[in-house]
Amino acid sequence: MKQIYAPWRIDWVERDEDPVDGCPFCVLPERADAREALVVARSDHNVVLLNNSPYNPGHAMVIPDAHVDDWTGLDDETMLDHGRLKAATLAAARRGIGPEGFNTGLNLGGAAAGGSIDHLHTHVVPRWEGDTNFMPVVGDTKVIVEAVDRTYEHLHEAFAAGEYVVDAGDAESGDAVRLSFDAD
């Protein structure tokens, strides 16, 4: 029998209905409470959303505001903003949770994205030496050592301490950190 103690997941399990009607990458950034939606930072054309089912603590996604499924659907300004926000996300993760490396990548097309999300997004997955162990191999179970809410606090603080901050927001009040790269 596989048992992992994760009491913070009970809200998801006991929900009455799917809390997102439509594309989650379009709907969640529009919610008033960024913390509840797991939106930790915003730029002029993109958002950083924590993965609610992370591969590792700090697993975030950089997502363009525009609902497109491929890079060819983005204008140059949005692409540059996306790249800069990805760099800011890497820097915030280094400051906030101290990983020893990262995996970053894109799932392009329905087959690559498990068929569920057709909105372009870049995964940023922090990695540590020894973060893989026997559990996924032998037990077919992944152990996440930090709750997403706690990771949100660490990354929000780290984004607020970085460059390009227009408005640091307040994590407790549900405000995302606002960044702008236009001043360069």
KOLTORVEX-682269 format. One record per residue: residue number from 1; x, y, z of N, C-alpha, C in turn; residue in three letters; chain. Coordinates in Angstrom, 3 decimals, always signed. Atoms other than C-alpha are relative to their C-alpha. Layout:
% KOLTORVEX-682269
n/n_X/n_Y/n_Z/ca_X/ca_Y/ca_Z/c_X/c_Y/c_Z/res/chain
NUM/X/Y/Z/X/Y/Z/X/Y/Z/ala/A
...
//
This chain:
% KOLTORVEX-682269
n/n_X/n_Y/n_Z/ca_X/ca_Y/ca_Z/c_X/c_Y/c_Z/res/chain
1/+0.847/-1.183/+0.000/+0.000/+0.000/+0.000/+0.888/+1.240/+0.000/met/A
2/-0.743/-1.248/+0.085/+1.274/+3.468/-0.925/-0.745/+1.070/+0.786/lys/A
3/+0.597/-1.112/-0.730/+0.600/+6.270/+1.538/+1.010/+1.116/+0.115/gln/A
4/-0.796/-1.199/-0.150/+1.994/+9.745/+1.417/-0.881/+1.003/+0.736/ile/A
5/+0.747/-0.971/-0.782/+0.875/+12.299/+4.001/+0.057/+1.354/-0.706/tyr/A
6/+0.081/-1.275/+0.717/-0.266/+15.400/+2.064/-1.346/+0.655/+0.297/ala/A
7/+1.321/-0.522/-0.379/-3.153/+17.044/+3.960/-0.434/+1.251/-0.757/pro/A
8/+0.365/-1.203/+0.732/-3.021/+20.265/+1.906/-0.742/-0.321/-1.290/trp/A
9/+0.656/+0.387/+1.242/-4.378/+18.330/-1.102/-1.495/-0.297/+0.200/arg/A
10/+1.395/+0.352/-0.263/-7.753/+17.666/+0.606/-0.970/+0.995/-0.636/ile/A
11/+0.877/-0.992/+0.641/-9.211/+20.925/-0.731/-0.239/-0.358/-1.455/asp/A
12/+0.141/+0.404/+1.399/-8.571/+19.675/-4.274/-0.877/-1.241/-0.118/trp/A
13/+0.748/+1.255/+0.044/-9.971/+16.219/-3.560/-1.482/+0.222/+0.274/val/A
14/+1.387/-0.203/-0.422/-13.171/+17.505/-1.912/-0.734/+1.101/-0.753/glu/A
15/+0.658/-1.085/+0.731/-13.963/+20.248/-4.428/-1.302/-0.515/-0.616/arg/A
16/+1.294/+0.366/+0.568/-17.549/+20.248/-5.698/+0.073/-0.178/-1.509/asp/A
17/-0.131/+0.059/+1.448/-16.550/+20.826/-9.301/+1.383/+0.484/-0.378/glu/A
18/-1.285/-0.493/+0.465/-13.534/+21.657/-11.393/+0.026/+1.517/+0.211/asp/A
19/-0.022/-1.429/-0.309/-12.497/+25.108/-10.119/+0.363/+0.883/-1.191/pro/A
20/-0.380/-0.769/+1.174/-11.370/+26.164/-13.594/-0.893/-0.407/-1.172/val/A
21/+0.861/+0.241/+1.154/-13.891/+26.467/-16.403/+0.667/+0.645/-1.207/asp/A
22/-0.730/-0.511/+1.159/-11.874/+26.823/-19.596/+1.482/-0.272/+0.143/gly/A
23/-1.451/+0.174/-0.039/-8.147/+27.062/-20.192/+0.539/+0.525/+1.329/cys/A
24/-0.487/-0.466/-1.300/-6.488/+27.209/-16.753/+1.035/+1.113/-0.124/pro/A
25/-1.032/-1.020/+0.168/-3.668/+29.363/-18.142/-0.575/+1.336/-0.442/phe/A
26/+0.724/-1.244/+0.279/-6.217/+31.951/-19.285/-0.817/+0.432/+1.215/cys/A
27/+0.922/-0.287/-1.099/-8.591/+31.698/-16.300/+0.730/+0.386/+1.289/val/A
28/-0.647/-0.225/-1.305/-6.224/+31.529/-13.293/+0.661/+1.379/+0.123/leu/A
29/-0.594/-1.332/-0.144/-4.239/+34.733/-14.036/-1.012/+1.138/+0.119/pro/A
30/+1.039/-1.025/-0.095/-7.532/+36.656/-14.204/-0.686/+0.046/+1.362/glu/A
31/+0.647/+0.034/-1.317/-8.612/+35.696/-10.681/+0.540/+1.110/+0.897/arg/A
32/-0.369/-1.112/-0.876/-8.558/+38.429/-8.039/+1.078/-0.391/+1.000/ala/A
33/-0.972/+0.448/-0.995/-6.547/+36.380/-5.536/+1.098/-0.799/-0.694/asp/A
34/-1.110/+0.641/+0.720/-3.236/+35.616/-7.234/+0.575/-1.161/+0.796/ala/A
35/-0.552/+1.076/-0.820/-2.050/+33.513/-4.301/-0.846/-1.266/-0.124/arg/A
36/+0.900/+1.152/+0.128/-5.089/+31.246/-4.459/+0.127/-0.634/-1.391/glu/A
37/-0.154/+0.484/+1.370/-4.595/+30.953/-8.225/+1.427/-0.489/-0.282/ala/A
38/-1.417/+0.388/+0.096/-0.845/+30.270/-7.650/+0.784/+0.837/-1.010/leu/A
39/-0.724/-0.931/+0.867/+0.177/+33.254/-9.825/+0.957/+0.788/+0.888/val/A
40/-0.981/-0.607/-0.898/+3.408/+34.373/-8.180/+0.583/+1.295/-0.562/val/A
41/-0.552/-1.219/+0.602/+4.591/+37.024/-10.666/-0.648/+0.241/-1.359/ala/A
42/+0.555/-0.411/+1.289/+3.409/+38.953/-13.714/+0.969/+0.969/-0.653/arg/A
43/-0.715/-1.019/+0.761/+5.132/+40.884/-16.447/-1.003/+0.617/-0.976/ser/A
44/+0.915/-0.687/+0.908/+3.700/+42.948/-19.274/-0.787/-0.954/-0.902/asp/A
45/+0.656/+0.898/+0.953/+2.839/+39.916/-21.446/-0.057/-1.456/+0.440/his/A
46/-0.098/+1.381/-0.472/+3.351/+36.776/-19.326/-0.232/-0.067/+1.504/asn/A
47/+0.148/+0.232/-1.439/+2.717/+35.270/-15.897/+0.848/-1.197/+0.408/val/A
48/-0.639/+1.179/-0.582/+4.505/+32.829/-13.604/-1.022/-0.644/+0.915/val/A
49/+1.002/+0.759/-0.732/+2.161/+30.186/-12.262/+0.680/-1.232/+0.589/leu/A
50/-0.532/+1.219/-0.595/+3.185/+27.501/-9.775/-0.840/-1.185/-0.444/leu/A
51/+0.694/+1.222/+0.379/+2.295/+23.981/-10.849/-0.667/-0.563/+1.248/asn/A
52/+0.712/+0.506/-1.180/-0.400/+22.653/-8.491/+0.253/-1.485/+0.232/asn/A
53/-0.400/+1.393/-0.154/+0.949/+19.144/-9.025/+1.473/-0.093/-0.420/ser/A
54/-1.390/-0.202/+0.431/+4.699/+19.817/-9.054/+0.822/-1.284/-0.079/pro/A
55/-0.988/+1.073/+0.063/+7.488/+17.481/-10.102/+0.978/+0.133/+1.161/tyr/A
56/-0.892/-0.331/-1.110/+9.664/+19.182/-7.456/-0.495/+1.298/+0.626/asn/A
57/+0.354/-1.303/-0.569/+9.204/+22.088/-5.024/+0.515/+1.127/-0.899/pro/A
58/-0.376/-1.134/+0.821/+9.271/+25.351/-6.956/-0.321/-0.162/-1.471/gly/A
59/+0.346/+0.236/+1.409/+7.978/+23.845/-10.213/-0.968/+1.096/-0.446/his/A
60/+0.781/-1.133/+0.489/+6.705/+26.923/-12.041/-0.132/-0.090/-1.514/ala/A
61/+0.180/-0.086/+1.439/+5.462/+27.704/-15.517/-0.076/+1.472/-0.390/met/A
62/+0.059/-1.345/+0.558/+6.052/+30.891/-17.508/-0.953/-0.089/-1.186/val/A
63/+1.127/+0.156/+0.925/+2.907/+31.453/-19.559/-0.339/+1.347/-0.644/ile/A
64/+0.424/-1.251/+0.636/+2.103/+34.103/-22.166/-1.484/+0.269/+0.254/pro/A
65/+1.406/-0.373/-0.157/-1.142/+36.027/-21.679/-0.812/-0.463/-1.212/asp/A
66/+0.691/+0.391/+1.233/-2.039/+35.267/-25.299/-0.168/-1.514/-0.041/ala/A
67/+0.275/+1.436/+0.112/-3.682/+31.878/-25.778/+0.440/-0.468/-1.382/his/A
68/-0.545/+0.559/+1.232/-1.443/+30.398/-28.459/+0.609/-1.351/+0.345/val/A
69/-0.541/+1.333/-0.260/-0.181/+26.852/-28.861/+1.403/-0.198/-0.557/asp/A
70/-1.318/+0.136/+0.600/+3.120/+27.569/-30.613/+0.702/+1.356/+0.004/asp/A
71/-0.783/-1.236/-0.001/+5.930/+30.139/-30.618/-0.357/+0.905/-1.168/trp/A
72/+0.308/-0.816/+1.176/+4.876/+31.284/-34.092/-1.216/+0.896/+0.221/thr/A
73/+1.168/-0.821/-0.304/+1.718/+32.744/-32.535/+0.307/+1.198/+0.876/gly/A
74/-0.368/-1.117/-0.875/+3.654/+35.212/-30.365/+0.716/+1.089/-0.782/leu/A
75/-0.755/-1.097/+0.601/+4.867/+38.652/-31.374/+1.362/+0.109/+0.691/asp/A
76/-1.370/-0.109/-0.514/+8.499/+39.628/-30.766/+0.046/+0.548/+1.425/asp/A
77/+0.028/-0.608/-1.335/+7.666/+41.756/-27.718/-0.376/-1.029/+1.065/glu/A
78/+0.430/+1.032/-0.949/+5.868/+38.862/-26.001/+1.077/-1.062/+0.169/thr/A
79/-1.077/+0.991/-0.096/+8.688/+36.425/-26.830/+1.156/+0.502/+0.854/met/A
80/-1.084/-0.574/-0.791/+11.320/+38.756/-25.392/-0.409/+0.086/+1.467/leu/A
81/+0.516/-0.084/-1.360/+9.180/+39.352/-22.316/-0.021/-1.394/+0.639/asp/A
82/+0.032/+1.382/-0.486/+8.731/+35.560/-21.951/+1.405/-0.449/+0.418/his/A
83/-1.377/+0.370/-0.319/+12.490/+34.993/-22.067/+0.521/+0.716/+1.232/gly/A
84/-0.453/-0.760/-1.170/+13.158/+37.745/-19.560/-0.692/-0.474/+1.280/arg/A
85/+0.707/+0.494/-1.187/+10.472/+36.455/-17.196/+0.509/-1.388/+0.385/leu/A
86/-0.593/+1.308/-0.313/+11.937/+32.955/-17.474/+1.328/+0.201/+0.739/lys/A
87/-1.264/-0.291/-0.694/+15.361/+34.394/-16.508/-0.258/+0.509/+1.418/ala/A
88/+0.346/-0.509/-1.332/+13.744/+36.260/-13.595/-0.512/-1.128/+0.898/ala/A
89/+0.497/+1.150/-0.755/+12.036/+33.011/-12.535/+1.158/-0.864/+0.488/thr/A
90/-1.192/+0.748/-0.404/+15.365/+31.164/-12.501/+0.729/+0.718/+1.132/leu/A
91/-0.678/-0.785/-1.036/+16.930/+33.983/-10.452/-0.780/-0.036/+1.315/ala/A
92/+0.820/+0.031/-1.220/+14.005/+34.047/-7.995/+0.091/-1.367/+0.672/ala/A
93/-0.111/+1.344/-0.581/+14.181/+30.281/-7.526/+1.365/-0.189/+0.660/ala/A
94/-1.331/+0.093/-0.622/+17.930/+30.503/-6.874/+0.012/+0.713/+1.347/arg/A
95/+0.039/-0.772/-1.247/+17.324/+33.199/-4.238/-0.925/-0.630/+1.037/arg/A
96/+1.045/+0.410/-0.929/+14.198/+31.685/-2.724/+0.085/-1.417/+0.520/gly/A
97/-0.001/+1.394/-0.446/+14.768/+27.943/-2.596/+1.322/-0.710/-0.239/ile/A
98/-1.357/+0.495/+0.121/+18.408/+27.392/-3.612/+0.215/-1.336/-0.682/gly/A
99/-0.252/+1.273/+0.691/+18.289/+24.557/-6.164/+1.435/-0.057/-0.527/pro/A
100/-1.337/+0.197/+0.546/+21.482/+23.096/-7.564/-0.011/-0.040/-1.533/glu/A
101/+0.149/+0.005/+1.442/+20.146/+23.086/-11.121/-1.462/+0.120/-0.373/gly/A
102/+1.365/-0.132/+0.503/+17.039/+23.306/-13.298/-0.195/-0.886/-1.212/phe/A
103/+0.465/+0.496/+1.284/+15.161/+21.482/-15.986/-0.996/+1.049/-0.481/asn/A
104/+0.989/-0.901/+0.593/+13.315/+23.867/-18.301/-0.417/-0.601/-1.329/thr/A
105/+0.418/+0.541/+1.276/+11.249/+22.970/-21.287/-1.427/+0.311/-0.365/gly/A
106/+1.312/-0.237/+0.584/+8.193/+23.190/-23.468/-0.614/-1.314/-0.433/leu/A
107/+0.761/+1.114/+0.561/+5.524/+20.642/-24.332/-0.823/+0.601/-1.126/asn/A
108/+0.678/-0.597/+1.146/+4.435/+21.625/-27.836/-0.877/-1.021/-0.695/leu/A
109/+0.950/+0.896/+0.644/+1.332/+20.005/-29.290/-0.694/-0.895/+1.002/gly/A
110/+0.831/+0.801/-0.897/-1.400/+17.910/-27.728/+0.649/-1.279/+0.463/gly/A
111/-0.630/+1.267/-0.380/+0.571/+14.650/-27.775/+1.103/+0.228/+1.034/ala/A
112/-1.088/-0.291/-0.932/+3.521/+16.244/-25.953/-0.521/+0.517/+1.335/ala/A
113/+0.558/-0.593/-1.210/+1.322/+18.038/-23.436/-1.060/-0.880/+0.634/ala/A
114/+1.005/+0.895/-0.560/-0.779/+15.016/-22.592/-1.389/+0.278/-0.523/gly/A
115/+1.280/-0.269/+0.623/-3.549/+16.389/-24.788/-0.902/+0.941/+0.766/gly/A
116/+0.913/-0.771/-0.837/-4.908/+18.649/-22.058/+0.182/+1.506/-0.091/ser/A
117/-0.253/-1.438/-0.003/-3.290/+22.074/-22.447/+0.537/+0.408/-1.368/ile/A
118/-0.470/-0.479/+1.292/-3.020/+23.834/-25.800/+0.425/+1.460/+0.074/asp/A
119/-0.473/-1.364/-0.246/-1.672/+27.075/-24.297/+1.500/-0.100/+0.265/his/A
120/-1.449/+0.034/-0.112/+2.070/+27.564/-24.766/+0.442/+0.344/+1.423/leu/A
121/-0.559/-0.303/-1.316/+4.021/+27.459/-21.488/+1.363/-0.659/+0.136/his/A
122/-1.338/+0.520/-0.256/+7.597/+26.908/-20.328/+0.073/-0.472/+1.440/thr/A
123/-0.192/+0.550/-1.346/+8.225/+24.630/-17.352/+1.370/+0.401/+0.526/his/A
124/-1.256/-0.243/-0.706/+10.910/+25.635/-14.849/-0.052/-0.897/+1.236/val/A
125/+0.024/+0.991/-1.072/+11.669/+22.705/-12.538/+1.337/+0.029/+0.741/val/A
126/-1.233/+0.014/-0.789/+14.259/+23.219/-9.767/+0.435/-1.433/+0.310/pro/A
127/-0.542/+1.326/-0.265/+16.543/+20.244/-9.137/+1.093/+0.092/+1.064/arg/A
128/-1.029/+0.138/-1.019/+18.787/+19.147/-6.271/+0.684/-1.350/-0.170/trp/A
129/-0.674/+1.297/-0.028/+21.412/+16.431/-6.021/-0.806/-0.925/+0.898/glu/A
130/+0.728/+0.976/-0.811/+19.599/+13.344/-4.782/-1.498/+0.211/+0.066/gly/A
131/+1.452/-0.215/-0.077/+16.097/+14.664/-5.489/-0.782/-1.136/-0.652/asp/A
132/+0.661/+1.221/+0.457/+15.351/+11.405/-7.236/+0.485/-1.129/+0.895/thr/A
133/-0.345/+1.085/-0.904/+15.293/+8.276/-5.136/-0.775/-1.251/-0.386/asn/A
134/+0.642/+1.274/+0.310/+13.834/+4.804/-4.975/-1.522/+0.086/-0.106/phe/A
135/+1.467/-0.061/-0.027/+10.222/+5.954/-4.475/-0.617/-0.021/-1.404/met/A
136/+0.619/+0.049/+1.320/+9.421/+6.734/-8.137/+0.319/-1.300/-0.755/pro/A
137/-0.424/+1.194/+0.734/+11.338/+3.712/-9.391/-0.664/-1.257/+0.553/val/A
138/+0.514/+1.217/-0.629/+10.259/+1.028/-6.910/-1.461/+0.157/+0.409/val/A
139/+1.344/-0.184/-0.543/+7.127/+2.521/-5.383/-0.971/+0.704/-0.908/gly/A
140/+0.852/-0.711/+0.925/+5.759/+4.357/-8.429/-0.694/+1.180/+0.694/asp/A
141/+0.531/-1.100/-0.805/+5.287/+7.312/-6.052/+1.040/+1.107/+0.066/thr/A
142/-0.884/-1.156/-0.087/+6.806/+10.817/-6.122/-0.252/+0.702/+1.327/lys/A
143/+0.110/-0.682/-1.281/+7.511/+12.526/-2.790/+0.374/+1.467/-0.198/val/A
144/-0.252/-1.438/+0.045/+7.219/+16.316/-2.719/+0.177/+0.460/+1.439/ile/A
145/-0.357/-0.280/-1.387/+8.890/+17.691/+0.392/-0.502/+1.347/+0.524/val/A
146/+0.477/-1.304/-0.448/+7.272/+21.143/+0.510/-1.366/+0.287/-0.610/glu/A
147/+1.331/-0.363/+0.473/+3.663/+22.310/+0.228/+0.095/+1.174/-0.975/ala/A
148/+0.001/-1.048/+1.012/+2.882/+24.544/-2.746/-0.190/+1.375/+0.639/val/A
149/+0.202/-1.290/-0.678/+1.658/+27.313/-0.378/+1.303/+0.558/+0.573/asp/A
150/-1.278/-0.445/-0.571/+5.038/+27.450/+1.341/+0.971/+0.403/-1.112/arg/A
151/-0.831/-0.358/+1.143/+6.850/+27.448/-1.998/-0.418/+1.355/-0.553/thr/A
152/+0.507/-1.290/+0.482/+4.613/+30.349/-3.081/+0.623/+1.138/+0.816/tyr/A
153/-0.572/-1.038/-0.864/+5.818/+32.385/-0.086/+1.473/+0.232/-0.309/glu/A
154/-1.437/-0.124/+0.293/+9.484/+31.663/-0.816/+0.238/+0.699/-1.331/his/A
155/-0.221/-0.582/+1.323/+9.228/+32.537/-4.499/-0.537/+1.421/-0.103/leu/A
156/+0.541/-1.367/+0.008/+7.034/+35.602/-3.958/+1.022/+0.957/+0.605/his/A
157/-1.018/-0.829/-0.666/+9.617/+37.026/-1.559/+1.237/+0.153/-0.890/glu/A
158/-1.181/-0.046/+0.854/+12.444/+36.145/-3.951/-0.229/+0.850/-1.250/ala/A
159/+0.318/-0.871/+1.132/+10.708/+37.772/-6.950/+0.012/+1.458/+0.446/phe/A
160/+0.086/-1.376/-0.502/+10.051/+40.890/-4.835/+1.374/+0.594/+0.280/ala/A
161/-1.359/-0.464/-0.294/+13.770/+41.109/-3.987/+0.862/+0.130/-1.251/ala/A
162/-0.780/+0.004/+1.230/+14.848/+40.895/-7.632/-0.063/+1.305/-0.767/gly/A
163/+0.007/-1.152/+0.898/+15.354/+43.305/-10.488/-1.366/+0.138/-0.673/glu/A
164/+1.155/-0.268/+0.847/+12.620/+44.866/-12.612/-1.333/+0.055/+0.747/tyr/A
165/+1.238/-0.008/-0.779/+10.073/+45.032/-9.758/-0.685/+1.357/-0.124/val/A
166/+0.825/-1.200/+0.073/+7.310/+47.566/-10.375/-0.864/+0.086/+1.256/val/A
167/+0.834/+0.083/-1.192/+5.078/+46.418/-7.505/+0.260/-1.351/+0.655/asp/A
168/-0.336/+1.241/-0.703/+6.202/+43.848/-4.922/-1.234/-0.757/+0.446/ala/A
169/+1.217/+0.677/-0.432/+2.606/+43.075/-3.998/+0.126/-0.515/+1.416/gly/A
170/+0.017/+0.582/-1.330/+1.717/+41.284/-0.791/-0.529/-1.421/-0.123/asp/A
171/+0.382/+1.413/+0.157/+1.669/+37.489/-0.800/-1.207/-0.348/+0.857/ala/A
172/+1.107/+0.324/-0.902/-0.695/+37.316/+2.172/-1.328/+0.558/-0.498/glu/A
173/+1.228/-0.609/+0.536/-3.203/+39.630/+0.469/-0.388/-0.558/-1.354/ser/A
174/+0.316/+0.606/+1.286/-3.075/+37.607/-2.723/+0.416/+0.836/-1.188/gly/A
175/-0.505/-0.820/+1.100/-1.067/+40.038/-4.865/+1.252/-0.637/-0.593/asp/A
176/-1.203/+0.487/+0.677/+1.445/+38.785/-7.427/+1.018/+1.128/-0.080/ala/A
177/-1.054/-0.976/+0.238/+4.778/+40.532/-7.851/-0.122/+0.452/-1.446/val/A
178/+0.116/-0.556/+1.350/+4.613/+42.844/-10.864/+1.370/+0.435/-0.486/arg/A
179/-1.286/-0.311/+0.591/+7.705/+43.064/-13.091/-0.200/+0.674/-1.343/leu/A
180/+0.016/-0.592/+1.337/+8.445/+45.176/-16.157/+1.412/+0.022/-0.536/ser/A
181/-1.307/+0.031/+0.651/+11.319/+44.775/-18.586/+0.140/+1.103/-1.033/phe/A
182/+0.015/-1.058/+1.011/+10.457/+47.840/-20.701/+1.085/+1.051/+0.198/asp/A
183/-0.951/-1.073/-0.301/+12.977/+50.152/-18.978/+1.375/-0.250/-0.614/ala/A
184/-1.341/+0.322/+0.547/+15.941/+48.376/-20.626/+0.245/+0.674/-1.312/asp/A
//
